[in-house]
Amino acid sequence: MAGLLAAAAALRDALSAFDPALVTGADCVAVVEQLALTRKACAAAEARAVVRAVECRAHGGRGPSDAADWLARTGGTTVGQARAALATATAAESCPSTRQALAAGKLSLDQAQVIVATEAACPGSEAELLETAATASLATLRDRGRTRRLEAMDREVLYARQRAARRVVHWRDDLGMVRLEASLMPEVGLPLVRRLDAQCDRIRRAAGHLRHTEPRAAHCADALAALLDGAGTATATRADLVLVCDLAAYRRSRAEDGERCHLLGGGPVPVAVARDLTADAFVKAVLTDGTRIDTVAHLGRHIGAELRTALELGPEFDGVECVEPGCGRRHGLEWDHVDPVANGGVTSFSNLVPRCWPHHKAKTDRDRAAGLLGGTRPP
């Protein structure tokens, strides 16, 4: 223990003396990567030490008796953040691989929280999510963990809980702005955000290079105002709601174990609800034992409706995100030809991947530098 305390003190002294101006940019990259690992390992060790100190009643006289209050006071965080950290550290004791990754600084407490919560709801998911955490963003990890937990629930029970949780509240903040907070049923919320994202993308494209002067959230506010005013329009190439359902389940009006019935980006729904939704002209239904869409290919850039449907489903039939490792963006995506059209690449399922605008531009720059954009473009 004396060695650990001495090492911690020595690290603090070294950090205090660190001056980035005195080292190279490459050295700073190495410092950032090592400190990230150290920070995560420190947070995990701190939480585990707090749990042990409280068990031993050893922290008396040093502050609040509640463990979360004490950790929040000591670490300069909120009580909610401290309580979440302690809960994660405790739960990780039942997930050995996650506990080891935490101790080594390979996981943050936020990442570990997703993994232990999902493992509790879906035993056997730990290894898959640890692999995801190693290569993807926290947002992607949260998406996949949530998907697994929702899939593990009974659809009828989930739908009833969602309906009971629906709410919209509004208030005015200190700046006089009108603030909104909403929890909407997936079949209500998804069409809304789909139209909102499409209108926001339109506004950002129209802004050109000036789009970087304001955040996307500001343009989303403009998009919402346009939709409420009737000035915005839905995108012409997408349905407002995409339903994915196994044909057998759809025909019998119920899904059995292992059969799909969910809204793209919205999670599982009862088949009865899915059948009701298909009466809406703004719903696209995908029955998964139909045409093999991955065989569709042609020259030129145009993406046909059938191929676009397959692409937008994503590899797990739950939507797409930027393919660049660690990105995880889900809006403002563009379909990029892996082998450029100018180099003879075809418009096919296997040659198209989603990229956010910055990563698409970077890929185009790499293709140009490699001489792949100098050929004659197909019609």
Helices and strands as residue ranges (DSSP letters): H 2-17, G 20-22, H 25-55, H 67-75, H 79-91, G 92-94, H 96-103, H 109-121, H 126-135, H 138-151, H 155-165, E 167-172, E 178-183, H 186-207, G 208-213, H 216-229, E 241-245, H 247-252, E 261-263, E 267-268, H 271-277, E 283-287, G 293-295, E 297-298, H 305-313, E 333-337, G 341-343, E 347-348, G 349-351, E 352-356, H 357-369
